[in-house]
Amino acid sequence: MVITRETDYALRILRALLDGKLHTAGQIAQDELLPQAFAYKILKKLEKAGLVEVVRGTAGGCRLSADLTGTSLYDLMKAMGERGNLSSCMDPAYQCPWRSCHGGCTVHCKLAEIQNKLDEELRAHSLQEILTDPLI
């Protein structure tokens, strides 16, 4: 799975915030059918990434703070802590016993090509495009 549930929920939260208004985490969770505890966790990550502003206090809530046209799906996945790798051998820190023993791996090379194309595609789509394109 390339996109985890956390990134899916983050997309839903951002969709709820597109109107620019202040929303409570509880209301977003209810409207977007998300577990409230998970919504809080994701909102913290979105705030850290500069996508959402969190206003604390009795009249608090959160609102969109970034222009989503400049943020890609790839960026959101990174903000959620996802690597988006096809396999563990795509991680540069992974020590592959096969490659170490045989000096290379054709499977790794082919997967790396696919990974590069996937990353390009994820970078090619802004969150604004994903969240606002009309249904087909």
C-alpha positions in Angstrom: 0.0 0.0 0.0 1.5 3.3 -1.1 -0.9 5.7 0.7 -1.5 4.7 4.3 -4.7 5.4 6.3 -3.0 8.3 8.0 -2.4 10.1 4.7 -5.9 9.3 3.6 -7.2 10.8 6.8 -4.9 13.9 6.3 -6.5 14.4 2.9 -9.9 14.3 4.4 -8.9 16.8 7.1 -7.5 19.2 4.5 -10.7 18.8 2.4 -12.7 19.8 5.5 -10.6 22.9 5.9 -10.8 24.1 2.2 -13.4 26.7 3.1 -10.8 28.7 5.1 -12.9 28.7 8.3 -12.0 27.7 11.8 -13.1 24.1 12.6 -12.7 22.0 15.7 -11.0 18.7 15.5 -14.1 17.0 16.8 -16.3 18.5 14.1 -13.8 17.5 11.4 -13.6 14.0 12.8 -17.4 13.8 12.8 -17.9 15.3 9.4 -15.1 13.2 7.7 -15.9 10.0 9.7 -12.5 9.8 11.4 -11.6 8.6 14.8 -11.2 11.8 16.9 -7.9 10.7 18.6 -6.4 10.0 15.2 -7.6 13.4 13.9 -5.7 15.2 16.7 -2.6 13.3 15.9 -2.8 14.1 12.2 -3.6 17.7 12.9 -0.4 18.0 14.9 1.6 16.7 11.9 -0.2 19.0 9.5 0.6 21.9 11.8 4.2 21.0 12.0 4.4 20.8 8.2 2.9 24.3 8.0 -0.3 23.2 6.3 -2.6 23.9 9.2 -2.8 26.6 11.8 -4.1 25.4 15.2 -5.7 28.1 17.4 -5.9 27.0 21.0 -8.5 28.1 23.6 -12.2 28.0 24.1 -12.8 29.6 20.7 -10.1 27.6 19.1 -9.9 25.2 16.3 -7.9 24.8 13.1 -7.8 26.2 9.7 -5.8 25.8 6.5 -2.7 27.9 6.5 -1.0 26.9 3.3 -1.7 27.3 -0.4 -2.3 23.7 -1.4 -1.3 24.4 -5.1 2.3 24.3 -4.0 2.1 21.1 -2.0 2.1 17.7 -3.7 0.8 14.4 -2.6 4.4 13.4 -2.2 4.9 16.3 0.3 1.9 15.3 2.3 3.1 11.7 2.5 6.5 12.9 3.8 4.7 15.2 6.3 2.9 12.1 7.6 6.2 10.2 8.0 5.6 7.9 5.1 8.3 6.7 2.8 6.1 5.5 0.1 8.6 2.8 -0.9 7.5 -0.1 -3.0 9.7 -2.4 -0.9 12.2 -2.2 1.9 15.1 -2.4 -0.5 14.2 1.0 -1.8 15.3 2.5 1.5 18.9 3.7 1.2 19.6 2.5 4.7 18.5 -1.1 3.9 21.3 -3.6 3.8 20.3 -6.2 1.3 22.0 -9.5 1.9 21.5 -10.5 -1.8 23.1 -7.4 -3.2 25.9 -7.7 -0.7 26.6 -11.3 -1.6 26.2 -11.0 -5.4 27.3 -7.4 -6.0 24.0 -6.3 -7.5 20.4 -7.2 -8.1 18.3 -6.8 -11.2 15.1 -6.9 -9.2 16.3 -3.9 -7.2 17.2 -2.0 -10.3 13.8 -2.6 -11.9 12.0 -1.7 -8.6 14.1 1.5 -8.4 13.0 2.5 -11.9 9.3 2.0 -10.9 9.9 3.8 -7.6 11.3 6.8 -9.4 8.3 7.0 -11.8 5.9 6.6 -8.8 7.7 9.5 -6.9 7.5 11.7 -10.1 3.7 11.0 -10.3 3.1 11.7 -6.6 5.0 15.0 -7.0 3.1 15.9 -10.1 -0.3 16.3 -8.4 -1.0 19.2 -6.0 -3.3 18.7 -3.0 -5.4 21.5 -4.4 -5.9 19.5 -7.6 -6.7 16.3 -5.7 -9.1 17.9 -3.3 -11.0 20.1 -5.8 -11.1 18.5 -9.2 -14.7 17.7 -10.1 -15.9 14.1 -10.0 -15.8 12.4 -13.3 
